[in-house]
Structure formats: C-alpha cells, structure tokens
Amino acid sequence: MSFGIYYDAKRDTPLTNEDAQRVDAVVSAFDKHDEIERHEQSGKGLNWESFTLYDASDLHDGKVLAGATKLPDNKAFALHKGASHWVACLNRIRREVLADATWRVQIDDKELLWSDKSGWHDEASDGLAALWLGCLLSAPFRIFTKS
C-alpha cells in the first residue's frame, strides 16, 4: 500500500515567471535525485520519488500550482521521513512564494492544517504525529521489529 502527498494552490493572479523560478529553486533545494538514483542502482536507501508539479497548462479553476508525490515506504519510518521532507518543501513554497494563495495539502485523503508557526500539520499536533503513529503500525515496522 502506498501513500502520496497531494497539493494545490489557488489565487486570482497567475504564477509569474519570477514566481515559477522561485518555486523551482525551492524544489531544487529539496531534490532527492541522488538518493533516487542510488536506490534504483543498488536498492539501498529509501524509495524516494521526485517532487512532482503538474504542467501549468493542465491547471484550471484558479490553480497556480498543483502536484502529487508518492511517499517512500520501503523501510521503517520511511513514510514519516518522506512526508516530513516534502511538507518542509511545501512550507517554504507557501511562505516564500505563494503566501497569498489558498492552499490545500493532504496525505492521501487526510487534509493537513496550516499554522503560521509550524506550517502544515495534522490535527493531532503541530507536526505529523498521526503519520508517525501510522509508521509505528505499518507492516515494514512490524517486520523490522520481529525477533
């Protein structure tokens, strides 16, 4: 079973070239290309996927940014590590580029909440506590802890 993080931002004005460049710079700062390549070649590390943004020509209804990224799930706590990483990326995009947009971020069907203090989080905490608990109960963790 795999999980994904889904995100979109809407606003009245389209994304400018400068906005798009700033989004690209943030996404590049969070890039996992080397780890993806390492996993593909050796099977070591997490099974990351690249942060995906949909093509601007496919966006409608005021969306200026949208995408989805599959979260890693091949080791204990991989899901939490992946979600935390991509949530941090989305926090920066929202704070540094699209603070004036209306956002929606969710992990599968669970919508995340926004806090100016802590960024995107679940309803259980100012972080991703419910996701962390899900990692504890996940099959990879149970396999990892068997003696």
FENLINJO-V977133 format. One record per residue. N is the residue number from 0. SS is DSSP state (H for helix, E for strand, L for the rest). BURIAL is # if it has 16 or more other ideal C-beta (glycine too) atoms within 10 Angstrom, else .. D_LAST is the distance of its C-alpha to the last C-alpha in whole Angstrom. Layout:
N,SS,BURIAL,D_LAST  N,SS,BURIAL,D_LAST
This chain:
0,L,.,24  1,L,.,25  2,L,#,27  3,E,#,30  4,E,#,33  5,E,#,36  6,E,#,39  7,E,#,43  8,E,#,46  9,E,#,49  10,L,#,53  11,L,.,56  12,L,.,57  13,L,.,55  14,L,#,53  15,L,.,55  16,H,.,55  17,H,.,54  18,H,#,51  19,H,#,50  20,H,.,50  21,H,#,48  22,H,#,45  23,H,.,45  24,H,.,45  25,H,#,42  26,H,#,40  27,H,.,40  28,H,.,39  29,L,.,36  30,L,.,36  31,L,#,32  32,H,.,34  33,H,.,33  34,H,.,29  35,H,#,30  36,H,.,32  37,H,.,29  38,H,#,26  39,H,.,29  40,H,.,29  41,H,.,26  42,L,.,23  43,L,.,22  44,L,#,22  45,L,#,23  46,L,#,25  47,L,#,28  48,L,#,31  49,L,.,34  50,L,#,36  51,L,.,38  52,L,#,42  53,L,.,44  54,L,.,47  55,H,.,50  56,H,.,52  57,H,.,50  58,L,#,50  59,L,.,52  60,L,.,53  61,L,.,53  62,E,#,49  63,E,#,50  64,E,#,46  65,E,#,43  66,E,#,40  67,E,.,36  68,E,#,33  69,E,.,30  70,L,#,27  71,L,#,24  72,L,#,21  73,L,.,19  74,L,#,16  75,L,#,15  76,L,#,18  77,H,#,20  78,H,#,22  79,H,#,23  80,H,#,24  81,H,#,26  82,H,#,28  83,H,#,29  84,H,#,30  85,H,#,32  86,H,#,33  87,H,.,35  88,H,#,37  89,H,#,38  90,H,#,39  91,H,#,41  92,H,#,43  93,H,#,44  94,H,.,45  95,H,.,47  96,L,#,48  97,L,#,48  98,L,.,48  99,L,.,51  100,L,#,49  101,E,.,48  102,E,#,44  103,E,.,41  104,E,#,38  105,E,.,35  106,E,#,31  107,L,.,32  108,L,.,34  109,E,.,33  110,E,.,36  111,L,#,35  112,E,.,38  113,E,.,40  114,E,.,41  115,L,.,43  116,L,.,41  117,L,.,38  118,E,#,38  119,E,#,36  120,E,#,34  121,L,#,32  122,L,.,34  123,L,.,31  124,L,.,32  125,L,.,34  126,L,#,31  127,L,#,28  128,H,.,26  129,H,.,26  130,H,#,25  131,H,#,22  132,H,.,21  133,H,#,21  134,H,#,19  135,H,.,16  136,H,.,16  137,L,#,16  138,H,.,15  139,H,.,14  140,H,#,12  141,H,.,10  142,H,.,9  143,H,.,8  144,H,.,6  145,L,.,4  146,L,.,0
